[in-house]
Amino acid sequence: MKRIAFAVGLVILVFGVAMLAQTQTETVEQELIKLENGWVVALVKRDGAFLDRILADDFMTTSSRGIISTKAQIVASLKSGD
């Protein structure tokens, strides 16, 4: 009887952990989607402050033409209207 109770408890624990992990994954996914949408809106509205807040200080990107830009260059470009 103790083995059955242990097995049932273990199964409940495993499902609980799986449900928690799924909830956390969905939350992270939703946050990433929110940030990506914010990024697009910031580019359209030339909101350098938003990108300054979300990008790491050492962020770098490479354009499709091979041009490398730092966070400071991207933010400055948005603020200046270039």
Secondary structure, DSSP 8 states (H G I E B T S, - for coil): -HHHHHHHHHHHHHHHHHHHHHHHHHHHHHHHHHHHHHHHHHHHHT-HHHHHHHS-TT-EEE-TTS-EEEHHHHHHHHHHT-
